[in-house]
Amino acid sequence: MKPSTNLPNTTDDGQRFCAPREILLQSAMFRLGEVENEIRSGYEVLRKYHKTVTIFGSARIKETNKYYKLAMAIAKKLSNQGYTIITGGGGGIMEASNRGAFEANGNSVGFNIKLPHEQSLNSHTTDSFSFQHFAPRKIVMTLYADAYIFFPGGFGTLDELGEILTLVQTGKTTKAPIVLFGSEFWHLFNEFICTEMRDKEQLITPGDESIYTITDDIDEAVDLVLKNKTYCEH
């Protein structure tokens, strides 16, 4: 059932309301049903795999970029340790990570999202699901992974990072390694967290900055994942 475009100007109890806003609200409520179905479908994909690492990063990073090659290398190493690699299924860092897992003959999952100009599912996935909405996609991608690795990215990457940092900080999800790969990119983010948020304004608790680890070392990133054994051995 789609939201009606022919609405009265008052509610049943006589209160006036803004019809255009009411249409938007009805549309949002209509989408909630779709969101629930998408979360369920994403969960059905996730539950097949007992060891997962989610890798985030920009779709705009080219194959010649150093971070593309590093993401590929990390994904290969983790795949060789039996981890399923999960990404947003697009290009750039997502493609590199899926490709690394795929070329290691590992499980390579892409949770793609349908957008007008980008992004299409990359060709290096062994399993996938395409979302219509960002909210359920983000929920599924941050749902109980053994670790989260963040490469350089834009607003979407920062949104996903903020989500998982908040979930861990507030104890709403199981604590897992959060690795920010590439100190050249992430050092100003870390400086802002420590200087402005922690020290100057006291908006976070001392120690919250240790929720994540910044590194340029592939082996260190992999070791952080391996030390966090939350999965069931089979």
C-alpha positions in Angstrom: 0.0 0.0 0.0 1.5 3.3 -1.1 1.0 6.5 0.9 -2.0 8.6 -0.2 -1.5 11.9 -2.0 -5.1 13.0 -1.2 -5.1 13.9 2.5 -7.4 16.1 4.6 -6.0 19.2 6.3 -7.1 18.0 9.8 -6.7 14.9 11.9 -9.7 13.0 13.4 -9.5 15.1 16.6 -9.6 18.3 14.6 -5.9 19.2 14.8 -4.5 20.8 11.6 -1.4 19.3 10.0 0.9 19.9 7.0 -0.2 17.6 4.2 3.2 17.5 2.4 4.9 16.5 5.6 2.3 13.9 6.3 2.9 12.4 2.8 6.6 12.2 3.6 5.9 10.6 7.0 3.6 8.0 5.4 6.2 7.2 2.8 8.8 6.7 5.6 6.4 4.3 7.4 5.8 2.4 4.2 9.6 1.9 3.8 9.9 0.5 7.3 8.3 -2.7 6.1 10.9 -3.0 3.3 13.7 -2.3 5.8 12.7 -5.2 8.0 12.6 -7.5 5.0 16.1 -6.4 3.9 17.6 -6.9 7.3 16.1 -10.4 7.4 17.5 -11.2 4.0 21.0 -9.9 4.9 20.9 -12.0 8.1 20.2 -15.1 6.1 23.4 -14.5 4.2 25.4 -13.7 7.3 24.3 -16.8 9.2 26.1 -19.1 6.7 29.5 -17.9 7.9 31.0 -18.4 11.3 34.1 -16.1 11.0 33.7 -12.8 9.3 35.6 -9.5 8.9 33.9 -6.5 7.4 36.1 -4.2 5.4 35.0 -0.6 4.6 36.4 2.1 2.3 35.8 4.3 -0.7 34.4 3.1 -4.0 36.4 5.8 -5.7 39.9 4.4 -5.0 41.5 3.1 -8.2 43.2 -0.2 -8.8 46.6 1.7 -9.0 46.2 3.2 -5.6 48.3 1.8 -2.8 45.3 1.3 -0.5 43.6 -0.9 -3.2 46.6 -3.2 -3.1 46.8 -3.2 0.7 43.1 -4.1 1.0 43.6 -6.9 -1.4 46.6 -8.2 0.6 44.8 -8.1 4.0 41.7 -9.8 2.5 43.9 -12.6 1.1 45.7 -13.2 4.4 42.4 -13.2 6.4 40.8 -15.6 3.8 43.8 -17.9 4.2 42.9 -18.0 7.9 39.4 -19.0 7.2 37.6 -15.7 7.5 34.8 -14.6 5.2 35.4 -11.1 3.9 32.3 -8.9 3.9 32.1 -5.5 2.0 29.6 -3.1 0.5 30.0 -5.0 -2.8 31.0 -1.9 -4.9 34.2 -0.8 -6.4 37.4 0.6 -5.0 38.3 -0.7 -1.5 35.3 -3.0 -1.6 36.3 -4.5 -4.9 39.9 -4.9 -3.7 38.8 -6.7 -0.5 36.4 -9.0 -2.3 39.0 -9.7 -5.0 41.6 -10.6 -2.4 39.3 -13.1 -0.8 38.1 -14.4 -4.2 41.6 -15.0 -5.4 42.5 -16.8 -2.2 39.5 -19.1 -2.9 37.8 -17.8 0.2 34.2 -16.6 0.9 33.7 -13.2 -0.5 30.4 -11.4 0.4 29.1 -8.2 -1.1 26.2 -6.2 0.4 25.6 -3.9 -2.5 23.2 -0.9 -2.6 21.2 0.3 -5.6 22.1 3.9 -6.4 21.2 6.1 -9.4 24.9 6.6 -10.5 26.8 4.1 -8.5 27.2 1.3 -7.5 27.1 -2.0 -9.3 28.1 -5.3 -7.6 31.8 -6.1 -8.3 32.6 -9.4 -10.0 34.7 -10.8 -7.1 31.9 -12.0 -4.7 30.8 -15.6 -4.0 27.6 -14.4 -2.2 25.7 -11.2 -2.2 22.5 -9.3 -1.5 21.5 -5.9 -2.9 19.8 -3.4 -0.6 17.5 -0.6 -1.6 18.1 1.4 1.6 21.2 2.4 3.5 19.9 1.8 7.0 19.3 -2.0 6.8 22.6 -2.4 4.9 24.5 -0.6 7.6 22.9 -2.7 10.3 23.7 -6.0 8.5 27.3 -4.9 7.8 28.0 -4.0 11.4 26.2 -7.1 12.8 28.6 -9.1 15.0 31.7 -9.3 12.8 35.0 -10.6 14.3 36.6 -7.4 13.3 36.1 -4.2 11.3 38.8 -2.7 9.0 38.4 0.8 7.7 40.5 2.1 4.8 40.3 5.7 3.6 36.8 6.7 2.5 34.3 9.5 2.3 31.0 10.3 4.1 29.7 6.7 3.9 32.8 5.2 5.4 32.8 7.8 8.2 29.1 7.1 8.8 29.8 3.4 9.2 32.8 4.1 11.4 30.8 6.4 13.7 28.1 3.7 13.9 30.4 0.9 15.1 32.4 3.1 17.4 29.2 4.2 19.1 27.9 0.6 19.4 31.1 -0.6 21.0 31.4 2.5 23.3 27.9 2.1 24.6 28.1 -1.7 24.9 25.3 -2.3 22.4 27.4 -4.8 20.4 30.1 -7.3 21.2 33.5 -5.6 21.4 35.7 -6.4 18.4 38.9 -4.9 16.8 38.3 -1.7 14.9 41.3 -1.2 12.6 41.8 2.1 10.8 44.3 1.3 8.1 46.5 4.1 6.8 48.0 6.6 9.4 48.5 9.2 6.7 44.8 9.4 6.2 43.5 8.7 9.7 46.0 10.7 11.9 43.9 14.0 11.7 40.8 12.0 12.7 42.7 10.6 15.7 44.0 14.1 16.6 40.5 15.5 16.5 39.2 12.7 18.7 42.0 13.1 21.3 42.5 16.9 21.3 39.0 18.3 20.7 36.6 15.6 21.9 38.6 14.0 24.7 40.9 16.8 26.1 39.3 20.1 25.2 35.6 19.6 25.4 35.6 16.3 27.4 32.9 14.8 25.2 34.2 11.3 25.5 35.8 9.4 28.3 39.6 8.9 28.4 40.2 5.5 27.0 37.5 5.8 24.4 40.2 6.6 21.8 41.6 3.1 22.4 38.4 1.5 20.9 40.2 1.7 17.5 43.7 1.0 16.4 45.5 2.9 13.6 48.1 1.0 11.7 50.0 0.8 8.4 51.1 -2.8 9.0 49.2 -5.7 7.3 50.5 -8.3 9.8 49.5 -6.1 12.8 46.0 -5.7 11.3 45.7 -9.5 10.7 47.1 -10.3 14.2 44.4 -8.1 15.8 41.8 -10.0 14.1 43.3 -13.4 15.0 43.5 -12.5 18.7 39.7 -11.9 18.8 38.3 -15.4 18.6 34.5 -15.0 19.2 33.4 -17.6 16.7 32.6 -21.3 17.2 35.2 -23.8 16.0 34.0 -26.4 13.6 
